[in-house]
Amino acid sequence: MIALTLREVARAVSGVIVAPADLDPDTLVIDGPVVTDSREAGPGGLYVARVGEQADGHDFVPDAVARGAVAALVTRAVDGVPSVVVADTQDAFAALSLEVVRRLPDLQVVGITGSSGKTSTKDLLGTVLATVGPTVAPVGSYNSEVGVPLTVCRVAADTRFLVVEMGARGIGHIEYLTTMAPPRVGVVLNVGTAHVGEFGSRAAIATAKSELVAALPAHGLAVLNADDPAVRAMADVTPARVALVGEADDAQVRATDVVLDDGGRAAFTVHTPTGTRTVHLGLVGRHHVGNALAVIAVATELGMPLDDVVTALEAARPVSRWRMEVIERRDGVTLVNDAYNANPDSMHAALGALARMGQGRRTWAVLGTMLELGPESDSLHAEVGADVVAHGIGELLVVGDAAASLAAGARDALSATGAPEGADLPTPATRVRQVADAEAAQQVLAAELRPADVVLFKSSRDAGLRLLGDRMAQDEEELT
């Protein structure tokens, strides 16, 4: 974090300093890591003691100090530890985040939201911007009221770009996040059905996502997906300039001639106000075309020449784990671990990538439940099952009882074609199986995988398929 004295922290968060009598709050400097997990504390750092359902962070203040933290942000004093005492540590953490941003007037803050693709896009943008200046982007999917200030507090005095991923589980959440890290550039990727069970409707999700661009200043830029009507309509709620990106004819940053290579990586022609270039991505999946267009719009807005943006895009590789992570096993099996999270949109995108990668090879879709879809959960799972069949995936392995409707949707789609499961046709029909859990799925895969197979793992995080993918990535001798 940028260097702040204990006194400056207290003023920023409207807190009261409680410290040993011989300590001068004006000389105690906090310039190390700001953390909410005492195990991540380090020299010169600040420990934020949050109170959660499972643990009280105040119990871990001594551990944080032992690891090098010089002060704590608390709601009650801890003996012998320099502290700033506040009524609510979350509110104080948000205020501290805002103070950090305010102290760096030249910092360019970019906010990214969307129902899917947020993490991949912030990784891609962070990689591109880092080629021209010090850049901070979230670790993993730090996109909550805790993750955002943790990300902000990683900036240093020389940080030029701050990329902030913003998620939401209700109306007002993103608006709250923008008060911690006010963005000048905002990106809305899409409005899908992720968390529709919590929001109640896709329209409510759109309202929540629009809070990002509504918070932009008049001199800012809203980067909106021209191919998603719900996102395109957000041009009406932002005071900022608007850049449409996508494949629509009126998109200012537009992709044409999109093709996928045998590895599922996209190439396309991008048309921008400053020129036209050919782009070859190193990331798997056609959906990354839209992500890349958003990155191009942001990076050129922030002063990068188009040629430099394209060069950096082409060199970019996956950063965060379990997001279209491709592993080539020694026995020739290709694993695609995309099981950090899942919603219908990302499921369909991953299946499209699997079908492309698996041309001429046997393909497996190992799929688990998608959470938080509300009353439409069964029908949305069934649509994914039907999509497996439509893509000609050879093997569907459904994991867990909660995903039963996914298997049912695949079987219904097969029944509609009149082909029995696994039939030896010019395009083989999908074989559908359901197992109780990830351990049972591993047994099936260990027994039946053969060289050249391509296996996709995809589910919501709590289904645990990302860990199954990790186990299957071990040497094949250990799996038999």
N, C-alpha and C positions, 0 to 999 in steps of 0.2 A: 504494500500500500504506500501511497505518498506519505511522507513524514508529517505526522501531526503530534502535537504535545497532548498530554492527558487533559490539560485545560481546554485545548481546542476541540477535542472529542466531546468533552462534557458540554461545551457551549453548543456544538452542532446538534446534540441529541437532547438538549434541555435536561441534563442529568446533574446529579450531585456527586461530587468527588468524595470518596472515603478512602483514606490512605494513611500509612504510618506518618507520625508527626514530623519525622526528619526528611520526608520526601517532598520535593518541590514539583507541583503539577506542571509548572512552566518549563521544566528541564527534562522531565520524563518524556522521551520521544517514542512514539509507536511508528515503526517503519517496517515491521515484519508481516507475516501472514495473518490475515483476519479469518478466523475459523469458527465453526459451530461444533466441530468434532475435536475434542481435546487431543486425540491421537495425531492430528494434523498440525498441532501448534508448533511454532518454531521461534527462534531468537527474535526479540523485538516485536513480537506479535500481540494481537488482541484476541481474547477468547470471548465469544458471545454465548452467554449461558441461556439457552432456550429451554422452555419447559414443554415437554411433549407427553404423549399418551403413555409411553413406555419408560421414560427416564426424565429426571430433572437435571438440566445441565449444570446447575450450581454444585452438584455432587462431584463434578469433574474439574472444577476450577483448580484445585491443587495439582492435578495431573497436567493440566495445560501449562501451569507455571513451571512445573518440573521440566517440561519440554522446551521452555524458553519464552513463553508468553510473559509480557511485562505488565499486563493489565487485563481486567475483565469488565465486560458490560453485563450488568446484573440487575435483578430486582430486589436483591437483599445482599448486604455486605458479607464478605467472606474474610475472616480474621487474617490480618497480615498481608492481604493482597490489594494492591492499588486498584481501585474500582471506580466505575461510573455507575451510580445507582439510578435507575429509571423506573417508571411505572410499568412499562411494557417493553420487553427487549425487541420484539418484532418492529414496533413503531420506531424505536430508537435505531435499529439496524437500517431501516429504510431512510431515516433522516441522515445517518452517517453516509450512506451511499450517495444521496443527493449532494451532500457537502463535498465529497470527493470529486464529483462531476463539476460542481460549481468552481472548484479551485483550478480546474484545467480548461480555461475558456476556448482553447484551440482544439480540444478533443472532439473528434467526429464520432457521434454516437449513432449506430444503426440498429434499429429494432426489427426483428423478424418474427412473424407468426404465421399460422396456418394449421389446418387439421392434420396435415402430414407433410413431411419433408423439411421441417424446421431445423432439425439437428444436422442433416446432411447439407443444407444450404448454408447454415452458419459456419460449418466446417470448411465448406468450399470458399465462402467469402473470406473467412479468416486466413486461409492459405493464400489467397490471391493478394489481399491487402498487405500481408506480412512481407511480400516481396518489395514493397516500397516504403515501409515504415513500421515501427514497433506497434504491434497489434495484440489486443486481448480479446479472446472469445471464450465462451463458456466451456467448461470441462463436461463432456458427456451431454446430458440433457438438463443442465442447470437452468431451468426456465420458470421457477416458482418465486414466491415472495422471499424465499431463503436463497435460492440459486442466483437470482439477479444481483442482490447486494454482495454475495460472495464473489461473483464475477467482477462487479464494479471495483471492489476493494483490492483487486489484483493489479490495477493500473499503477503505473509508475509515472514519475514526472515527465518522462520523455515519450509516454504512450501517445500515439497519433490517432489510432483507430480503436474504438470499442464496439464490438459486435455483441448484441444482447438478444438472446432467444427468449420469447415471451409466450408462455402457455396460459391456458385458462380452464377453469372448471365451473365458471359461472359468470354472469354479467357483472362487470365492474372489476374483475380481476386484472385484466390487461391495463385498464385505466390506472389502477393502483401501481402496477409495475412501471408505468411511464413516469410516475412521480418520483421514482427512485433513480431512473436513468432516462431523463428526457431526451428522446431521439430527434435528430434532424432529418434522418432518412428512415422511412418505415416500409417494410416489405410484407405484403399479404400474399401467401402462396396459393391458398385454396380454402374452400369451405366444404368440408365433408361431413361424415357422420360420426367421427370420433367423439366420444363422450356425449352422444346425443341423449343417452339415458339420463345424464345429469342436467343437460340444458333443456330438454323437453322437445326441441325441434331444431331443424337445420337453420331456420330463420333466426332463432335465438343465438345459435353458434355464429352466424354472420354478424349479428349485432355485437357480440363479444369481440370478434376479431377486428371489427371496424374501429374499436376504441383506440387501436394503435395509430391509425392514420388520422383519426379525429384529434389526437393530441399533438400532431406535428405543427411546427410554426409555419407562418406564411412563406418564409424563405426556404422551407424544407422541401423534400421530395417524397411522394407516395408512389411506390413501385407496386403496381397491381396486375394480377393475372388477367389478361384480356380474354382468356378462354373459359373463365369461370364467371358466369353472369352475376353471381352473388358478390364476387370480389370486384368485378368491373363497376358495379353499382356504388361501391364505396367512394368513388370519385366525387359523389355528391355530399359526402360528410367531412371531407378533409379541407382545411384551408390552404394546404400545400399544393405545389405543382404536382401534376400526375404524369407518370410514365407507364404506359401500358406495355406489358411484355407477354409474349406468347406466339401462337401460330396464326392468330387472326390477322386479316389483311390490314387493319388499322393500328396494329401494335407498333409502337415506336422502336422497340427492340424485338425483332421478329425472327423466328426460325423457319427455314424452308429446307426441302430436300433431306429430311431426316432419314437416316439409315442406321441399322445396327449391324455390327460385325458378328462373327461366330461366337465371340465371347459375351455378347449382349451389350457391348459398349456403343454409345451413340456417336455419330458424326452428323453435322448439319452445317448449313450456311446461315450465318447470322447477319441481319440487316440492321444497321443502327444509323442515327443521324450523322455519325462521323465516319461511316464506311461499312463495307461488307467484307466478311472474312469467313473462311472455312474453319470449323472447330472439330477436333477429335477428342472426345472425353475418355479419360481412363477409368471412369466409374461405370459400374454395371447397372443397366436399366434405362429404358427410354424416358422414364419420369425425370431423370436428371437433366434433360434438355430444358425443361421449365425452370429448374433450379439454377442452371447455368445462365439462362437469360436474365434472371433476377440479379445474379452476381454481376453480370456485364453492365446492367443498368446502374447498379450502385457504384461499382468501381469506377466507371467513367464519370459519374457525377462527382466523385471524390477526387478526380483529377488524373486518373490513370489513362495513358494512351491505350487505344483499343488493341494494338498489337501486343502490348505488354500484358493486358488482361487475358488475351487468348493464349499466349505462351504459358502464363501461370495456370490457367484452367486446364490446359492439356497435360501439365505436369502433376496436377493434383491427384491424390490417391485417398482412399478412405482414412478418416482420422478416428472417429468414434467407433467403438466396437459394436458388433452384432447388427450392423446396418449394411445389408448386401455385402457382407464380408465373405470373400471367395477364398477357399482353401483347396489346394490341389494335393491330394494324398499321394503317397508313393506308389500305391497300387492303381493309380489312374482315376480314382473316384474324385469327382468335384463336389465339394460341399459349399452351399450358399447359406450362411447363417444370417438371417434377417429377422431374428426373433427377439429383438429388444422390445418391440411393441408392435401392435397391429390394429388396423381398422379396415373397413371394407375397401377404401381407396388404395391403401398401401398393399393389401392382399392382392388386388387385381393387378397392380403394377408389378409386384414380385412374380406373380404367375406368368405374366407376359415375358418377363426377363428369363424365367426358367424355360419357357417354351423355346425361346430363341437360342439360349445357350445349349439346349438339349437336342437340337436338330440332328437326327441321325444317331442319337444315343438314347438309352433308357432314362426316363425322368421320374423322379420321386417328389411329391409334395407332402411333406410331413407337417401337418397343420394342427394348431390348437385353437382354443377359444379366443374370441375377441370380446373384451370386457366393456362394460358401460355403454351398451347399445340400447338399453331400455326395451320397451314393448316390441320393437321391431327386430330384436336380436335374432330370433329363429329365422325370420325371412332373409335377413342380411347374411347369416351364415349359409343358408341354403343357396343364395345367389353366388357365394364364393365357391361352393361345391359344384354348382353348374358351370362356373367359369373354368374349373379344373378340367372338366370334361370337354368344354368348348376349345380349350387350348391343346387338347390331345395329350395331356399328361398321362404317362403310363401307369404310375402307382400313386394312389392317394392313401396316406396313412393318417387317420384322424386320431388325435390323442386326447383322451379324457371324455367323460360323459357329457360335460357342458358343451362340447362341440358336436354332439350327435346330429344336430340339424344340418351341419355341414356335410356329413356323410349322406344324410337323407337327400339333400339337394343334388348331390352328385348322382345318386342312384336314380332319382326322378329324371334327371337329364339323360342318363343312359337309357332308361326305359322309353323315353320319348324318341330316341334314335332307333329303337328296335334291336340294338346290339347287346348281346350279353356281356357282362363284365369280363375284361381281359380277352375278348375275342380277337383272333388273329386276322385282322382286317388290314387293308392298305394303310389305314391310320388306326393303330390298335386302340380298342376301347379301354377306358380306364378301369383298373382293378381297384375296388374300394374296400378298405379294411379299417376297423376301428379297434383301438387298444385302450386299456384302462389308464395308462400313465406313461411317463417318459421312459421308465425302466423297461416296460414291455415293448415300447417302440424301439429301444436300443437293441433288444434281443432280436426283433424282426430284421432290423438293418444289418446287424452283425452276421446274421445267418444268410442273408439274401443279396447283399450288395456285391456287385461284380465290377471289374475294371471298366472304365468309361461311363459309369452311371453318373448322373447329376442329381444331387439331392438338395432340395430347399427346405429349410426350417423356418417356420413363420407362425407367430402367435403373440398374444399379449404377454407382457413380461412375467406375470405371475404364473403363467402356465409352465415356465421353466424350460422351454425348448431351446433357448439360447445355450443353456448349460449342456443339454443333450448334444447340440452341435459341437460344443467344445470337446465333449468326450469322444465323439465320432471323428474328431480331427486328430486324435492320437494315432500313433503308428498302428497300422492294421493288424500287426501281430498281437497287439495288446487287446484287440477287440474280439478275438476268436477263442 
